[in-house]
Amino acid sequence: MNFFSKNKPFIYIVILFIICFFLYCINNAGYPFMDDIETKFVSIAKDMLEYKDWMNIRLNGENVFGLTPLYFWITNISCMIFGKISADVVRLPISIISLIMILSLFTVLQKILTKVYALIISLIMATCLGILIFSRLSTNDIFYVFFTMMTILFGYLAIFSKKDKYVFLYWLGIYIFSALSLLCSGLYGPFTSLFAIILMHIFSGDLKEIFKPKNMIPGLIAFIIIAIPWHSYMFYTHGILFIKEYFNSYNFINSINIKNILFVIGIFMLGFSPWVFSFLWILGRKFKDIIKSVFNYFKDNSQDKLKEKWKKLSLNDKFVSLNTIVFFTSLIFALLYGINRPFLILFMIFPSSCISGYFWWEYIVKKRHDKSIFFATIIPNLILIICSMIGLFGHNILNKWLFQGLNHLLIPLVIIFFVIPVISIFAVILKGRTAAYIANLILMISLSFVITPSIFNFISLNSGENDLITFAKKAIEDKAELTAFIPEKYSLIYYYDNPIKFNNIKDLESLKNYLKDNPKAYVVVEIKDMWDIEDYKIKYMLLDAGKRYSLIQHMTQEQEKLEDTTEPEVIVY
């Protein structure tokens, strides 16, 4: 016990490391790159290596000005170290960054809060469904969350450690990670963190701290050194075209509409599962009190008065208040741009984990919020138990449309969705507070181990991505030109390893002319469009038929005559 009490931080970090290693770093090569999600980014990274040009961002042979390079640089370093481009090598940086993100969260928070409180928050964020999914996908989403989160965390350190002689280093960290987030995902990172940090300093009554030369000047120099060279090179190389396309990609004139709101709320609730239920339940019950407290806090809004009010708040109230500011700042950006930028919604998990962690910490340690945690635990777990019963007794029906290709997961999912929720319900009824919290952790860890590779493989199969991979490899083997009369699919670009022209399938005249002018070319079309092609009297040879797509080629006159004299082959899709 004496050893444990003396080495708590180290022991907690070891626990976090082991959990995160198994969550993020195991079995990341057991499924292909996800179409549109990963293949876009991997194709760009691959082009960087092949062109030996790490400054320009190319996709399908064309320059892309709406993306920034840091993710691709880190990915390509991994590929160069291992000497290949493969799923495990490309996904390794994401796994490592995810692990570092959770360890960094705990390391910073345990300087501000109690170590148990920091551990509870870190485990909540580590086991969110959104983090578990994107930590296994090679995109820039986790990078954005990490760099923006670190910017905010250094902002917390700067606010809570004003008398620390190293406070200028915290401000330096703010600028450094802002620059890295700019290089990772463009202006969203610096904008989100900048607005949040300004609002936090207004709330704490110390806005002047931002503009102190000892904090600002070294930080701006670091920001310029990190962020400006690439942007300057791109402007020097491409001129005003880069500036125009770069800013056009942000679509600053956007509006909050019902579609965006529903999309953001739905994705956030899914991504923050299973902790979202306690977060929303407690927030809902205390919403009136929060509004009233904010109104009273800003009633006299001079900086001196705010500073006095800030000093009277407890440490935990200060922390929750700052995270509430970050949450609503990130929510505004997610509502404006999240429908096209999922990482903006994913970032909301960070402040939500901190807020939820406070209530779970009070529930476990202070023995509060019994009623809120009770209902927030009972309702979702009853839903999971009902789902497990439906799966167990209705699997024959479900297999026809839901579980095709996932039959082997049925029994493990029934066990996970029944046994763990039952334990969780009994724990919360019997007031086994730590057990109720741990049950959520076990649920997400079990799901991550059991379903991640299978679900990703299932998506690849049913989305038609496996068709595209097969067609691309066939075209390479036959040394055939490949084109597509389907919406742009990055899997074709990646696996064909050459620029591909994507055409509008509805323009059947173009398809007819293309087949005639390029008789040896392979053409990818969607199966659902085959009837339209035949009705338009386009003669083609079916080279391969997949689950969603087909590969066709021009039919010569000799083949046409042969077809007319033979019995037609019946193909069942």
Backbone torsions as a table, in degrees:
resi	resn	phi	psi	omega
1	MET	NA	-38.2	179.8
2	ASN	-64.6	-40.7	177.4
3	PHE	-63.1	-42.6	-179.3
4	PHE	-62.7	-45.4	-177.8
5	SER	-66.6	-31.7	-179.4
6	LYS	-80.1	-23.8	-173.2
7	ASN	-120.7	29.7	-177.6
8	LYS	-55.0	-50.4	-178.4
9	PRO	-57.1	-43.9	-179.2
10	PHE	-64.7	-43.2	-179.5
11	ILE	-64.7	-41.6	178.8
12	TYR	-64.3	-39.5	179.4
13	ILE	-66.1	-39.2	177.6
14	VAL	-63.6	-42.8	178.0
15	ILE	-60.4	-47.5	179.2
16	LEU	-61.8	-42.8	-179.0
17	PHE	-61.1	-45.7	-178.6
18	ILE	-63.4	-47.2	-179.4
19	ILE	-61.6	-48.3	-177.4
20	CYS	-67.9	-34.5	178.3
21	PHE	-61.3	-45.8	179.9
22	PHE	-70.9	-31.8	-179.9
23	LEU	-72.4	-40.6	-168.1
24	TYR	-108.8	-22.0	-167.7
25	CYS	-112.9	-0.1	-176.8
26	ILE	-105.1	135.1	171.5
27	ASN	61.0	43.6	178.3
28	ASN	-89.7	1.0	179.6
29	ALA	-109.1	8.4	-173.3
30	GLY	-87.2	12.1	-179.6
31	TYR	-154.2	151.0	-177.6
32	PRO	-72.7	169.9	175.3
33	PHE	-61.8	135.0	-179.8
34	MET	-73.1	128.3	-177.7
35	ASP	-62.7	138.9	179.3
36	ASP	71.1	-34.4	-179.3
37	ILE	-81.6	-56.5	-177.2
38	GLU	-95.8	-40.9	-169.4
39	THR	-61.7	-28.0	176.1
40	LYS	-62.1	-50.0	-176.9
41	PHE	-70.3	-39.8	-179.4
42	VAL	-68.2	-35.5	177.9
43	SER	-63.5	-41.0	178.9
44	ILE	-65.4	-45.2	178.8
45	ALA	-61.2	-40.2	179.3
46	LYS	-63.6	-42.9	177.9
47	ASP	-62.7	-37.8	177.7
48	MET	-57.9	-44.1	-179.7
49	LEU	-68.8	-42.2	-176.1
50	GLU	-70.1	-40.6	178.3
51	TYR	-78.6	-13.5	-175.0
52	LYS	55.5	38.8	-179.5
53	ASP	-129.6	103.1	-174.6
54	TRP	-92.3	4.5	-178.4
55	MET	-101.1	-44.7	-179.7
56	ASN	-85.0	142.0	179.7
57	ILE	-105.9	118.2	-177.0
58	ARG	-121.2	144.2	174.4
59	LEU	-140.0	123.9	-179.0
60	ASN	57.2	35.6	176.1
61	GLY	82.9	1.2	-178.2
62	GLU	-119.4	148.2	177.9
63	ASN	-69.1	139.7	176.3
64	VAL	-118.5	122.1	-175.4
65	PHE	-104.4	-3.2	-177.9
66	GLY	-92.8	2.3	-179.8
67	LEU	-118.7	155.0	179.0
68	THR	-113.5	162.2	-159.6
69	PRO	-94.9	-11.0	-167.4
70	LEU	-59.5	-44.6	179.1
71	TYR	-56.5	-43.9	-176.5
72	PHE	-69.0	-35.8	177.1
73	TRP	-62.2	-47.8	-177.9
74	ILE	-65.0	-42.2	179.0
75	THR	-61.6	-43.6	-177.8
76	ASN	-70.5	-29.7	173.7
77	ILE	-61.7	-42.7	176.6
78	SER	-60.6	-44.1	179.9
79	CYS	-64.3	-38.1	180.0
80	MET	-69.6	-37.7	179.3
81	ILE	-63.1	-43.3	-176.8
82	PHE	-91.7	-8.9	175.2
83	GLY	72.5	23.5	179.4
84	LYS	-161.1	163.1	172.4
85	ILE	-112.6	111.2	-180.0
86	SER	-147.3	169.3	-175.4
87	ALA	-60.2	-45.2	-177.6
88	ASP	-67.8	-38.4	-179.2
89	VAL	-69.7	-42.8	-177.9
90	VAL	-71.0	-34.3	-179.1
91	ARG	-82.8	-12.1	-178.0
92	LEU	-58.9	-46.0	178.7
93	PRO	-58.9	-37.4	178.9
94	ILE	-64.6	-43.3	179.1
95	SER	-61.1	-44.5	-178.2
96	ILE	-66.7	-43.7	179.8
97	ILE	-63.4	-39.1	178.1
98	SER	-61.4	-44.3	179.0
99	LEU	-63.8	-47.1	179.7
100	ILE	-62.4	-36.8	-178.8
101	MET	-59.0	-46.9	-178.5
102	ILE	-69.9	-41.2	178.5
103	LEU	-64.6	-38.6	178.4
104	SER	-66.3	-40.0	178.6
105	LEU	-58.3	-47.5	179.3
106	PHE	-65.4	-44.3	-176.8
107	THR	-59.4	-41.5	-180.0
108	VAL	-74.3	-46.4	-174.8
109	LEU	-66.9	-31.1	-179.7
110	GLN	-71.5	-11.7	172.1
111	LYS	-80.2	-22.9	-177.5
112	ILE	-100.8	-42.5	-172.9
113	LEU	-112.4	-176.1	172.5
114	THR	-72.4	157.1	-175.5
115	LYS	-67.7	-35.5	178.0
116	VAL	-65.9	-43.5	178.2
117	TYR	-59.2	-47.1	179.8
118	ALA	-63.1	-37.7	179.4
119	LEU	-66.9	-42.3	-180.0
120	ILE	-60.7	-45.6	179.3
121	ILE	-62.4	-45.8	-176.5
122	SER	-63.3	-40.0	179.6
123	LEU	-70.8	-33.5	175.8
124	ILE	-61.8	-49.1	-179.0
125	MET	-66.3	-37.5	-177.5
126	ALA	-63.9	-31.3	-173.0
127	THR	-105.7	11.0	174.4
128	CYS	-66.4	144.7	-178.3
129	LEU	-59.9	-40.9	-179.3
130	GLY	-61.7	-43.4	178.6
131	ILE	-67.3	-41.2	-179.9
132	LEU	-61.6	-39.9	-178.3
133	ILE	-71.3	-52.1	-173.4
134	PHE	-75.8	-16.0	174.2
135	SER	-73.1	-9.7	179.3
136	ARG	-111.7	8.5	179.5
137	LEU	-121.2	133.5	-176.0
138	SER	-83.1	80.5	175.3
139	THR	-134.1	178.1	-179.9
140	ASN	-89.5	6.2	-174.2
141	ASP	-63.6	-50.1	-179.7
142	ILE	-65.9	-35.5	176.8
143	PHE	-59.3	-44.8	178.9
144	TYR	-60.4	-47.4	-179.4
145	VAL	-59.9	-43.2	-177.8
146	PHE	-64.2	-52.7	-175.7
147	PHE	-66.7	-39.4	179.2
148	THR	-70.9	-39.5	176.3
149	MET	-60.6	-43.4	179.9
150	MET	-64.6	-36.2	175.6
151	THR	-59.6	-46.3	-179.8
152	ILE	-66.9	-41.4	-179.9
153	LEU	-61.9	-40.5	175.3
154	PHE	-66.2	-31.0	173.6
155	GLY	-63.7	-40.4	175.8
156	TYR	-61.4	-45.5	-179.9
157	LEU	-60.8	-39.9	179.7
158	ALA	-64.4	-35.8	-179.2
159	ILE	-77.1	-43.2	-175.7
160	PHE	-83.8	-9.0	-176.0
161	SER	-127.5	45.9	-175.2
162	LYS	-64.5	-26.9	-179.1
163	LYS	-92.5	-0.7	178.6
164	ASP	-71.0	135.1	-179.6
165	LYS	-68.9	-14.7	179.1
166	TYR	-98.4	15.9	-175.2
167	VAL	-59.5	-30.6	179.7
168	PHE	-65.7	-27.3	176.8
169	LEU	-69.9	-33.2	177.1
170	TYR	-65.6	-40.5	177.2
171	TRP	-67.6	-35.9	175.7
172	LEU	-62.5	-40.4	176.7
173	GLY	-61.9	-37.4	177.4
174	ILE	-58.6	-48.1	-177.4
175	TYR	-70.7	-38.4	-179.1
176	ILE	-64.1	-47.8	-178.4
177	PHE	-73.3	-26.2	171.6
178	SER	-63.6	-42.5	178.7
179	ALA	-65.1	-40.4	179.0
180	LEU	-66.7	-38.0	177.7
181	SER	-68.1	-31.5	175.1
182	LEU	-65.3	-43.1	179.4
183	LEU	-72.8	-18.7	-178.7
184	CYS	-88.2	-43.8	-171.9
185	SER	-140.7	19.0	176.8
186	GLY	81.3	-153.5	-170.2
187	LEU	-73.9	-14.5	-176.6
188	TYR	-61.1	-43.8	-178.0
189	GLY	-60.5	-57.5	179.1
190	PRO	-60.6	-38.3	-179.0
191	PHE	-64.8	-46.7	-179.8
192	THR	-61.1	-50.2	-177.3
193	SER	-69.0	-36.7	-179.8
194	LEU	-62.9	-49.4	179.8
195	PHE	-62.2	-42.0	-179.3
196	ALA	-63.4	-44.4	-177.8
197	ILE	-68.5	-38.6	175.8
198	ILE	-61.5	-47.1	179.4
199	LEU	-63.5	-37.5	178.7
200	MET	-64.1	-39.1	-180.0
201	HIS	-74.4	-32.1	172.5
202	ILE	-63.6	-45.0	-179.0
203	PHE	-61.7	-39.5	-178.6
204	SER	-84.0	0.4	176.5
205	GLY	72.0	27.9	-176.6
206	ASP	-138.9	51.9	-178.8
207	LEU	-63.8	-29.3	-178.3
208	LYS	-63.1	-24.4	-178.5
209	GLU	-58.7	-32.7	-177.8
210	ILE	-64.1	-36.1	-170.5
211	PHE	-98.4	8.3	176.0
212	LYS	-65.9	129.4	-177.3
213	PRO	-55.2	-37.5	-177.5
214	LYS	-67.2	-23.3	176.4
215	ASN	-91.4	-37.4	-169.6
216	MET	-83.5	-44.9	-172.0
217	ILE	-65.4	-52.0	177.8
218	PRO	-60.0	-36.7	-180.0
219	GLY	-65.1	-44.6	179.1
220	LEU	-63.9	-37.9	177.6
221	ILE	-62.4	-45.3	178.6
222	ALA	-63.0	-41.8	179.6
223	PHE	-60.0	-45.7	-178.8
224	ILE	-64.6	-43.7	-179.0
225	ILE	-61.1	-38.3	-176.3
226	ILE	-81.8	-47.3	-167.3
227	ALA	-93.4	-29.9	-170.2
228	ILE	-76.5	-37.7	-175.2
229	PRO	-53.3	-47.7	-178.8
230	TRP	-64.4	-44.9	-179.7
231	HIS	-63.0	-39.1	178.9
232	SER	-65.5	-42.2	178.9
233	TYR	-61.4	-44.3	-178.7
234	MET	-64.5	-38.6	178.3
235	PHE	-68.6	-39.6	179.3
236	TYR	-65.2	-37.8	-176.9
237	THR	-78.5	-42.4	-171.1
238	HIS	-112.4	-6.9	175.5
239	GLY	66.7	-146.9	-174.8
240	ILE	-65.8	-21.6	178.3
241	LEU	-60.8	-41.2	178.6
242	PHE	-62.2	-47.4	-179.4
243	ILE	-61.0	-45.4	-177.6
244	LYS	-62.8	-50.2	-177.4
245	GLU	-70.1	-35.6	-179.1
246	TYR	-61.3	-48.1	-178.5
247	PHE	-78.5	-31.0	176.9
248	ASN	-62.3	-30.5	-177.2
249	SER	-68.9	-15.6	-178.1
250	TYR	-89.2	-16.5	175.2
251	ASN	47.5	58.8	-174.8
252	PHE	-64.8	-26.6	177.7
253	ILE	-88.2	86.5	-178.7
254	ASN	-127.6	166.8	-178.2
255	SER	-133.3	150.5	175.2
256	ILE	-85.5	116.1	177.9
257	ASN	-124.6	172.9	-174.4
258	ILE	-62.2	-33.5	179.1
259	LYS	-63.7	-47.1	178.9
260	ASN	-61.8	-43.5	-177.3
261	ILE	-62.3	-48.1	-179.4
262	LEU	-64.5	-39.7	179.5
263	PHE	-63.6	-48.6	-177.8
264	VAL	-63.1	-46.9	-178.9
265	ILE	-63.1	-43.9	-179.5
266	GLY	-62.8	-46.9	-179.1
267	ILE	-67.1	-39.7	178.8
268	PHE	-62.7	-45.9	-179.3
269	MET	-62.3	-39.3	177.4
270	LEU	-67.9	-45.0	-176.9
271	GLY	-68.8	-29.4	-178.0
272	PHE	-94.4	6.6	175.8
273	SER	-65.1	145.1	3.2
274	PRO	-93.0	3.2	-173.0
275	TRP	-80.2	-11.8	-175.9
276	VAL	-63.3	-28.5	-177.5
277	PHE	-67.4	-46.4	177.7
278	SER	-67.7	-36.6	179.4
279	PHE	-61.9	-50.3	-177.6
280	LEU	-70.6	-38.2	-178.1
281	TRP	-63.8	-48.6	-177.8
282	ILE	-69.3	-42.2	179.6
283	LEU	-62.9	-39.4	178.9
284	GLY	-63.6	-41.7	-178.8
285	ARG	-69.0	-30.8	-175.8
286	LYS	-103.9	8.7	-174.5
287	PHE	-60.1	-44.5	-179.8
288	LYS	-62.6	-41.6	179.1
289	ASP	-64.6	-37.3	179.7
290	ILE	-65.3	-46.6	179.6
291	ILE	-60.9	-43.7	-179.6
292	LYS	-63.8	-41.9	-179.7
293	SER	-65.6	-41.5	179.2
294	VAL	-64.1	-43.3	-179.9
295	PHE	-61.3	-45.9	-179.9
296	ASN	-67.2	-34.7	-178.9
297	TYR	-64.5	-41.7	-177.2
298	PHE	-94.9	10.2	-179.0
299	LYS	-59.7	-43.9	172.5
300	ASP	-112.7	100.2	-164.5
301	ASN	-101.1	20.8	173.1
302	SER	-68.9	149.8	-175.8
303	GLN	-61.8	-36.2	179.4
304	ASP	-64.9	-43.6	179.3
305	LYS	-65.6	-42.0	178.4
306	LEU	-62.5	-37.3	179.5
307	LYS	-64.0	-39.7	177.9
308	GLU	-66.4	-42.7	178.7
309	LYS	-64.6	-38.3	179.1
310	TRP	-61.2	-41.4	-178.7
311	LYS	-64.9	-27.0	-178.0
312	LYS	-81.2	-16.7	179.7
313	LEU	-73.0	147.9	173.8
314	SER	-71.9	163.7	-179.2
315	LEU	-58.5	-44.6	-178.7
316	ASN	-66.3	-39.0	177.4
317	ASP	-64.1	-38.9	176.9
318	LYS	-61.6	-45.9	-176.8
319	PHE	-64.6	-45.2	179.5
320	VAL	-64.8	-38.6	179.2
321	SER	-62.1	-44.9	-179.8
322	LEU	-64.7	-39.3	178.9
323	ASN	-69.8	-31.4	174.8
324	THR	-64.6	-39.5	175.6
325	ILE	-61.8	-46.5	-180.0
326	VAL	-63.4	-40.1	-179.6
327	PHE	-61.1	-49.8	-177.2
328	PHE	-71.8	-29.9	173.4
329	THR	-63.9	-47.6	179.2
330	SER	-66.8	-32.6	178.3
331	LEU	-64.5	-41.4	179.0
332	ILE	-61.6	-45.6	179.2
333	PHE	-65.9	-36.7	178.7
334	ALA	-66.3	-39.5	178.7
335	LEU	-66.0	-34.8	-178.9
336	LEU	-76.3	-42.2	-169.5
337	TYR	-130.1	-3.1	-172.1
338	GLY	-66.0	-24.0	-178.8
339	ILE	-64.9	-25.2	176.3
340	ASN	-107.9	-10.1	-177.5
341	ARG	-131.3	85.1	-176.6
342	PRO	-57.9	-27.1	-177.0
343	PHE	-65.1	-23.5	177.0
344	LEU	-68.3	-34.9	175.9
345	ILE	-74.3	-40.1	-179.1
346	LEU	-61.0	-35.3	-178.6
347	PHE	-64.9	-27.7	179.6
348	MET	-59.7	-19.9	179.3
349	ILE	-64.3	-32.7	-178.0
350	PHE	-62.5	-58.6	178.4
351	PRO	-65.8	-31.3	178.5
352	SER	-64.9	-37.8	177.4
353	SER	-64.3	-39.7	179.4
354	CYS	-65.9	-40.9	179.8
355	ILE	-69.9	-46.6	178.3
356	SER	-62.3	-38.8	179.1
357	GLY	-59.4	-35.3	178.5
358	TYR	-62.5	-46.1	-178.3
359	PHE	-69.6	-38.7	177.0
360	TRP	-67.3	-36.6	177.4
361	TRP	-63.7	-44.2	177.5
362	GLU	-65.4	-36.8	179.6
363	TYR	-64.7	-43.7	-176.6
364	ILE	-78.5	-47.7	-172.1
365	VAL	-90.5	-46.3	-175.3
366	LYS	-91.9	-8.2	179.7
367	LYS	59.0	49.1	177.1
368	ARG	-118.5	173.7	174.8
369	HIS	61.6	30.7	-178.7
370	ASP	-57.7	-47.5	-176.6
371	LYS	-64.1	-44.1	-178.4
372	SER	-64.3	-48.8	-179.4
373	ILE	-66.1	-34.6	179.0
374	PHE	-58.4	-55.3	-178.0
375	PHE	-68.8	-36.1	179.6
376	ALA	-68.4	-20.3	177.6
377	THR	-93.1	-44.0	-175.7
378	ILE	-62.4	-49.6	-172.2
379	ILE	-61.4	-55.7	-178.8
380	PRO	-65.4	-33.1	-179.9
381	ASN	-71.7	-34.1	173.7
382	LEU	-63.8	-38.2	177.1
383	ILE	-61.8	-43.3	179.2
384	LEU	-64.6	-39.5	179.0
385	ILE	-64.6	-42.2	177.9
386	ILE	-61.9	-42.2	178.2
387	CYS	-61.9	-40.6	-179.7
388	SER	-65.3	-37.7	178.7
389	MET	-68.1	-40.6	176.6
390	ILE	-61.3	-42.5	179.1
391	GLY	-65.2	-37.6	-177.1
392	LEU	-71.5	-45.0	-174.8
393	PHE	-95.7	-15.2	-179.2
394	GLY	-117.7	23.0	-174.7
395	HIS	-64.8	-29.4	179.3
396	ASN	-64.0	-37.8	177.8
397	ILE	-74.4	-44.5	-177.1
398	LEU	-63.8	-33.7	-178.4
399	ASN	-60.7	-25.2	-176.6
400	LYS	-71.9	-26.3	-175.3
401	TRP	-136.8	-20.8	-176.2
402	LEU	-110.7	-40.2	-171.3
403	PHE	-102.9	14.5	176.8
404	GLN	-62.6	119.3	-177.1
405	GLY	90.6	-6.9	-179.2
406	LEU	-124.2	20.1	-176.5
407	ASN	-57.4	-36.1	-177.4
408	HIS	-67.5	-15.4	-179.3
409	LEU	-89.8	-10.9	-171.2
410	LEU	-59.2	-52.1	-177.3
411	ILE	-65.3	-48.2	176.7
412	PRO	-57.4	-40.2	-179.5
413	LEU	-67.7	-39.2	178.0
414	VAL	-61.6	-42.5	179.3
415	ILE	-63.6	-47.6	-178.7
416	ILE	-63.7	-45.2	-175.7
417	PHE	-78.4	-7.7	177.4
418	PHE	-109.0	-54.2	-172.2
419	VAL	-65.2	-51.0	-175.9
420	ILE	-65.9	-45.1	175.4
421	PRO	-59.7	-37.4	177.5
422	VAL	-62.4	-44.6	177.1
423	ILE	-60.5	-43.6	-179.7
424	SER	-61.8	-43.2	-180.0
425	ILE	-64.1	-45.4	178.5
426	PHE	-63.8	-37.2	-179.9
427	ALA	-62.9	-44.5	-177.2
428	VAL	-73.5	-32.1	177.1
429	ILE	-68.2	-43.6	-178.6
430	LEU	-84.4	4.2	179.4
431	LYS	60.0	38.6	169.1
432	GLY	-84.5	82.3	-165.8
433	ARG	-63.2	-47.4	179.5
434	THR	-65.8	-38.1	179.9
435	ALA	-64.4	-38.0	178.6
436	ALA	-64.2	-38.4	177.6
437	TYR	-68.9	-45.6	-177.7
438	ILE	-65.6	-31.4	179.4
439	ALA	-60.1	-39.6	176.3
440	ASN	-63.8	-40.1	178.0
441	LEU	-62.2	-46.9	-178.7
442	ILE	-63.4	-39.2	178.7
443	LEU	-57.0	-49.2	-176.2
444	MET	-73.1	-36.8	177.9
445	ILE	-64.8	-41.9	179.1
446	SER	-63.4	-45.1	178.8
447	LEU	-61.2	-40.7	-179.1
448	SER	-62.7	-42.9	-179.7
449	PHE	-68.4	-41.6	-168.7
450	VAL	-81.8	-44.0	-165.5
451	ILE	-107.8	-18.2	-169.8
452	THR	-55.7	-59.0	-178.7
453	PRO	-61.2	-40.2	-177.4
454	SER	-64.9	-42.3	-179.7
455	ILE	-65.6	-43.5	179.1
456	PHE	-63.4	-41.2	176.4
457	ASN	-64.6	-38.2	178.3
458	PHE	-62.4	-43.3	178.5
459	ILE	-63.2	-44.0	-179.9
460	SER	-60.8	-40.9	-178.3
461	LEU	-66.6	-48.2	-172.5
462	ASN	-84.1	-17.1	177.0
463	SER	-83.2	-8.7	-178.0
464	GLY	87.8	4.6	-179.1
465	GLU	-63.1	-39.2	177.6
466	ASN	-60.4	-33.8	175.5
467	ASP	-60.6	-48.4	-176.7
468	LEU	-63.4	-38.7	178.4
469	ILE	-62.9	-45.1	179.6
470	THR	-62.2	-44.6	-178.3
471	PHE	-64.7	-42.7	-179.3
472	ALA	-62.3	-43.9	-179.9
473	LYS	-67.7	-35.9	178.0
474	LYS	-65.0	-41.0	178.9
475	ALA	-64.1	-38.2	178.2
476	ILE	-66.2	-45.8	-179.5
477	GLU	-61.4	-40.3	-178.1
478	ASP	-87.2	0.3	-179.3
479	LYS	54.4	43.8	-177.7
480	ALA	-104.9	148.9	172.9
481	GLU	-71.6	138.3	-177.3
482	LEU	-120.7	131.6	173.7
483	THR	-135.6	169.2	-174.0
484	ALA	-139.4	130.7	171.9
485	PHE	-105.2	58.4	177.9
486	ILE	-143.0	165.2	172.8
487	PRO	-58.1	155.1	-174.4
488	GLU	-56.8	123.1	178.4
489	LYS	-124.3	119.4	-172.8
490	TYR	-74.2	-17.4	176.6
491	SER	-61.8	-39.4	177.1
492	LEU	-62.1	-42.4	-179.2
493	ILE	-61.8	-45.8	-175.7
494	TYR	-68.9	-49.7	-172.3
495	TYR	-80.9	-24.7	176.8
496	TYR	-79.8	-25.9	173.6
497	ASP	65.8	25.4	175.8
498	ASN	-149.0	156.1	175.8
499	PRO	-59.2	140.2	-178.7
500	ILE	-126.4	136.4	176.4
501	LYS	-90.4	126.0	176.3
502	PHE	-102.0	130.3	-175.4
503	ASN	-118.2	166.0	177.7
504	ASN	-83.1	115.6	-176.6
505	ILE	-62.9	-26.8	-177.4
506	LYS	-70.4	-18.3	177.6
507	ASP	-86.7	78.8	-174.7
508	LEU	-68.8	-26.3	177.1
509	GLU	-64.4	-39.5	177.5
510	SER	-65.2	-40.5	178.1
511	LEU	-62.1	-43.6	-179.9
512	LYS	-61.3	-45.5	-179.6
513	ASN	-68.1	-37.7	-179.6
514	TYR	-63.9	-45.9	179.3
515	LEU	-61.3	-38.3	-179.7
516	LYS	-68.9	-41.8	-177.1
517	ASP	-79.2	-21.4	-177.9
518	ASN	-129.1	69.9	-171.9
519	PRO	-63.8	-23.0	-177.3
520	LYS	-95.6	-6.3	-176.8
521	ALA	-74.7	148.9	173.1
522	TYR	-95.8	137.6	-176.3
523	VAL	-126.3	130.5	177.8
524	VAL	-96.1	129.0	176.8
525	VAL	-134.5	161.7	175.5
526	GLU	-82.8	142.3	-178.7
527	ILE	-60.3	-37.4	-177.5
528	LYS	-64.5	-16.2	179.6
529	ASP	-94.4	-1.4	-174.8
530	MET	-63.8	-37.1	179.8
531	TRP	-64.2	-40.1	177.6
532	ASP	-62.1	-39.5	-179.8
533	ILE	-63.8	-42.7	-179.9
534	GLU	-70.1	-39.5	177.8
535	ASP	-62.5	-27.9	-179.9
536	TYR	-84.0	5.1	177.1
537	LYS	64.4	34.7	175.9
538	ILE	-89.7	120.8	179.4
539	LYS	-86.5	129.0	-178.2
540	TYR	-148.2	160.7	171.2
541	MET	-103.5	134.3	176.9
542	LEU	-88.4	108.5	-178.7
543	LEU	-83.3	-36.5	-178.4
544	ASP	-161.0	140.5	178.0
545	ALA	-122.0	122.3	179.7
546	GLY	-102.6	-159.8	-178.1
547	LYS	-77.1	-32.9	-177.9
548	ARG	-128.7	-27.5	-175.7
549	TYR	-121.1	160.2	175.2
550	SER	-128.0	155.5	176.6
551	LEU	-114.6	122.0	-175.9
552	ILE	-126.3	167.3	179.0
553	GLN	-146.5	159.0	178.9
554	HIS	-60.0	140.5	178.2
555	MET	-98.6	122.5	179.0
556	THR	-76.1	167.7	179.9
557	GLN	-62.8	-38.2	179.2
558	GLU	-63.6	-42.8	179.3
559	GLN	-67.7	-33.6	179.4
560	GLU	-66.3	-41.5	178.1
561	LYS	-65.1	-41.0	179.8
562	LEU	-63.1	-40.4	179.4
563	GLU	-63.3	-38.2	-178.0
564	ASP	-67.1	-23.5	-176.2
565	THR	-100.8	-1.0	-179.5
566	THR	-115.3	158.9	179.5
567	GLU	-71.4	131.8	-179.0
568	PRO	-65.2	141.8	178.9
569	GLU	-84.4	133.5	178.8
570	VAL	-91.2	122.1	179.8
571	ILE	-113.8	123.2	179.4
572	VAL	-99.5	120.9	178.9
573	TYR	-89.5	NA	NA
